Amino acid sequence: MLTEQYVAVCDDPPVRLFVACSNGPIDRTLLVIHGGPDWDHSYLREPLVRLAEERHLVFADLRGCGRSSTGLPDSAYSPHAAVADLLALLDALGVAQADVLGFSYGGLLAQRLALAAPERIRALIIASSSVMPVPDDAYDDWPEAARLQAAGEALWADDPEPSPQLTRADALAGIPANVWRPEARAEYRSRLEGVRFTAEWARPYLAGTLPPARPEHAADRLAALNLPILLLHGRQDMTFPAALAEQAASAIPHARAVVIDQAGHMAHIDQPGQWLAAVTAFLDGRTEQ
């Protein structure tokens, strides 16, 4: 269903992205940008692969992630470099324009991609992410969220050396915080077992040298693009508050929020049917306008 390949996207330093594509029509390309960032794209394949025949799905591991190039200098890991890679990837695949779905950290990169090259983007889905900055007191009235988030944070408390094993442990510790429905957690755990974790981005992040991914004044700048935007969120998200998606939809013309109940940060795991239906309705609706 998906064809896997390596695509060269940068010469200095040499970077090849691991990419999985479906055979759908290239003029209906959907570029999927994963989060983490020290994860790979595989945890997002399902339910999106159900669109493989009607859309040209492009799943890419970011530089330093999964099966893409690793071992780069810490200075080579930045949101700017990741966006440049993705634009080079579209060029290499012969994609003039694409719909883009960015998940979590990938949602921040997707915003940067749209701002850097709006002519290449038909529509933007910001999933389990945020246009607005997250306030420091965002979860003060939800003590359970703070308690569950602390499980992963504790792993980094003693300033350990970043490693793929630590990234994996962090992901596993975060299961109760990221998947709201207990009955969906076994599926998520199984999916995490297949993720190729790295720690390439963690090094500059912990050293304080990784530039922020969120674009400055993102809401105003995205509004100026008049780009169709879907803000897709779980109501019980403990990473990015759902209320921020609704605020962004109010501030950005041509944007709308879909907030799914009984779904956490990994809303596509908690409620895959509703999540995919929202993606499909948005893309098909935009196409029919």
C-alpha positions in Angstrom: 0.0 0.0 0.0 2.9 2.3 0.7 6.2 2.5 -1.2 9.2 3.3 0.9 12.3 5.1 -0.4 15.1 7.4 0.6 15.2 10.9 -0.9 18.2 13.2 -0.8 17.1 16.7 0.3 20.3 18.5 1.4 23.9 18.5 0.4 25.5 20.3 3.4 25.3 18.4 5.5 24.1 15.4 3.5 20.6 14.5 4.5 18.3 11.8 3.1 14.8 11.5 4.3 13.1 8.1 4.7 9.7 8.5 2.9 6.7 6.3 2.5 4.2 7.2 -0.2 0.9 5.8 -1.5 0.0 5.5 -5.1 -2.9 8.0 -5.0 -3.1 10.9 -7.5 -0.2 13.3 -7.1 -2.5 16.3 -7.5 -4.1 15.2 -4.3 -1.0 14.9 -2.2 -1.2 15.0 1.6 2.1 15.6 3.2 2.1 14.3 6.8 4.6 15.8 9.3 5.2 13.8 12.5 5.8 15.1 16.0 8.3 14.2 18.7 10.5 15.3 17.1 12.7 12.3 18.0 10.1 9.9 16.8 9.3 8.5 13.3 6.1 8.9 11.3 4.8 5.3 11.8 2.5 6.1 14.7 0.5 8.3 12.3 0.0 5.8 9.5 -3.2 4.5 10.8 -5.9 5.7 10.2 -4.5 7.9 7.4 -3.5 4.9 5.3 -7.2 4.4 4.7 -7.0 7.3 2.3 -4.1 5.7 0.3 -6.1 5.2 -2.9 -7.8 8.5 -3.1 -4.8 10.6 -2.0 -1.1 10.6 -2.6 0.0 10.2 1.0 3.6 11.3 1.8 4.9 10.3 5.2 8.4 11.4 5.9 10.8 11.0 8.9 12.3 14.3 9.7 16.1 14.7 9.6 17.6 13.0 12.7 14.4 10.9 13.1 13.5 7.3 12.4 15.3 6.0 9.3 16.3 9.4 8.0 19.9 10.7 8.3 21.2 10.9 11.8 24.6 11.8 13.4 24.4 15.4 12.1 25.9 18.3 14.1 23.6 19.7 16.7 23.4 22.9 14.8 21.9 21.0 11.8 18.7 20.4 13.8 16.4 23.3 13.6 12.8 24.1 12.5 14.2 26.1 9.6 16.3 23.1 8.4 13.3 20.7 8.7 11.1 23.0 6.6 13.8 23.3 4.0 14.0 19.5 3.8 10.3 19.2 3.3 10.2 21.7 0.5 13.1 19.9 -1.2 11.2 16.7 -0.7 8.2 18.1 -2.5 10.5 19.2 -5.3 12.1 15.8 -5.6 8.7 14.0 -5.7 7.4 16.4 -8.3 4.7 17.8 -6.1 3.8 21.4 -7.0 1.2 21.8 -4.3 0.2 19.7 -1.3 -2.3 19.6 1.5 -0.3 19.4 4.7 -1.1 17.7 8.0 1.2 18.5 10.9 0.8 16.6 14.2 2.0 18.0 17.6 5.5 19.4 17.0 4.9 18.7 13.3 2.0 21.1 13.5 4.4 23.9 14.4 6.6 22.9 11.5 3.5 22.8 9.2 2.8 26.4 10.2 6.3 27.4 9.3 6.1 25.5 6.0 2.9 27.4 5.1 4.5 30.8 6.0 7.7 30.0 4.1 6.1 28.8 0.9 2.3 29.5 0.9 2.2 28.9 -2.9 3.0 25.3 -2.3 0.2 24.6 0.3 -3.4 24.1 -0.7 -4.8 23.5 2.8 -3.3 23.1 6.3 -4.4 20.7 9.1 -2.9 21.5 12.5 -3.6 18.4 14.6 -3.0 18.1 18.3 -0.8 21.2 18.1 -1.3 25.0 18.6 -1.1 28.3 16.8 -1.3 30.2 20.1 1.4 29.9 22.8 0.5 27.7 25.7 0.1 29.8 28.8 2.1 28.7 31.9 -1.1 28.3 33.9 -2.9 26.4 31.1 -3.6 23.3 33.3 -3.8 24.9 36.7 -7.4 24.0 37.0 -6.8 20.4 35.9 -4.5 18.8 38.6 -4.8 15.4 37.0 -3.1 16.7 33.8 -0.2 18.0 35.8 0.2 14.7 37.6 0.2 12.6 34.5 2.6 14.9 32.6 5.0 14.7 35.6 5.6 10.9 34.9 7.5 11.7 31.7 9.2 14.8 33.0 10.6 12.8 35.9 12.8 10.8 33.5 14.7 13.9 32.6 14.9 15.4 36.1 18.5 14.2 36.7 19.8 15.7 33.5 20.5 12.3 31.9 22.4 11.8 28.6 19.8 11.8 25.8 19.4 8.4 24.2 16.9 6.6 22.0 16.1 4.4 25.0 15.3 7.4 27.1 13.1 8.8 24.4 11.2 5.5 24.2 10.8 5.4 28.0 9.4 8.9 27.9 6.9 8.0 25.3 5.8 4.9 27.2 5.6 6.8 30.5 3.3 9.3 28.7 0.7 6.9 27.6 -1.9 7.7 30.3 -1.4 11.4 29.6 -1.6 11.2 25.8 -4.4 8.6 25.3 -7.6 9.5 27.2 -9.6 6.2 26.8 -8.0 3.4 28.8 -9.3 0.8 26.3 -7.2 2.5 23.5 -3.9 2.5 25.4 -3.0 -1.1 24.4 -3.2 -0.1 20.7 -1.0 2.9 21.4 1.5 0.9 23.3 1.7 -1.6 20.5 2.2 1.3 18.0 5.0 2.8 20.1 6.9 -0.5 20.1 7.3 -0.1 16.3 8.6 3.5 16.5 12.3 4.0 15.8 13.1 6.6 18.4 16.3 8.8 18.4 17.6 11.5 20.6 19.2 13.8 18.0 16.8 16.7 18.6 16.9 16.2 22.4 20.6 17.2 22.6 20.2 20.8 21.3 16.9 21.1 23.1 18.4 20.2 26.5 21.5 22.4 25.7 19.2 25.4 25.1 20.4 25.8 21.5 17.3 24.5 19.6 15.4 27.5 18.1 11.7 27.6 19.0 9.4 25.9 16.4 6.4 28.1 16.9 6.4 31.0 14.4 6.2 34.5 16.0 2.8 36.2 15.6 1.6 33.0 13.9 -2.2 33.7 14.1 -1.9 37.1 12.4 0.5 35.8 9.7 -1.6 32.7 8.9 -4.7 34.9 8.7 -3.0 37.0 6.1 -2.5 33.9 3.9 -6.3 33.2 3.5 -5.4 29.6 3.6 -8.0 27.0 4.5 -7.0 25.7 8.0 -8.4 22.9 10.1 -7.5 22.9 13.8 -8.1 19.2 14.8 -7.9 18.5 18.5 -8.8 16.1 21.3 -10.9 17.7 24.1 -8.8 16.1 26.8 -5.4 17.0 25.2 -2.8 17.5 28.1 -0.1 18.9 25.9 -1.9 21.7 24.0 -5.2 22.8 25.5 -8.2 22.4 23.2 -9.4 25.9 24.0 -6.4 27.2 22.1 -7.6 25.6 18.9 -11.0 27.3 19.3 -9.3 30.6 20.0 -7.2 30.3 16.9 -10.2 29.4 14.8 -11.9 32.6 16.0 -8.8 34.7 15.1 -8.0 33.3 11.7 -10.4 33.7 8.7 -10.9 30.4 6.7 -9.9 28.4 9.8 -12.2 26.2 11.8 -11.7 23.9 14.8 -13.0 20.4 15.3 -12.6 19.3 18.9 -13.3 15.6 19.5 -14.6 14.5 22.8 -13.2 11.6 24.8 -9.8 12.1 23.0 -6.4 13.1 24.3 -3.3 14.4 22.6 -3.2 11.2 20.5 -6.8 11.9 19.3 -6.2 9.7 16.2 -5.7 6.7 18.6 -8.6 7.6 20.9 -11.2 8.3 18.2 -9.7 7.1 14.8 -13.1 7.1 13.0 -14.1 10.6 14.0 -10.5 11.9 13.5 -10.3 10.6 10.0 -13.8 11.8 9.1 -12.8 15.3 10.2 -9.7 15.2 8.0 -11.6 13.8 5.0 -14.5 16.2 5.3 -12.2 19.2 5.5 -10.1 18.2 2.5 -13.1 17.2 0.4 -15.0 20.3 1.4 -12.1 22.5 0.4 -11.7 20.7 -2.9 -15.4 21.2 -3.7 -15.4 24.9 -3.0 
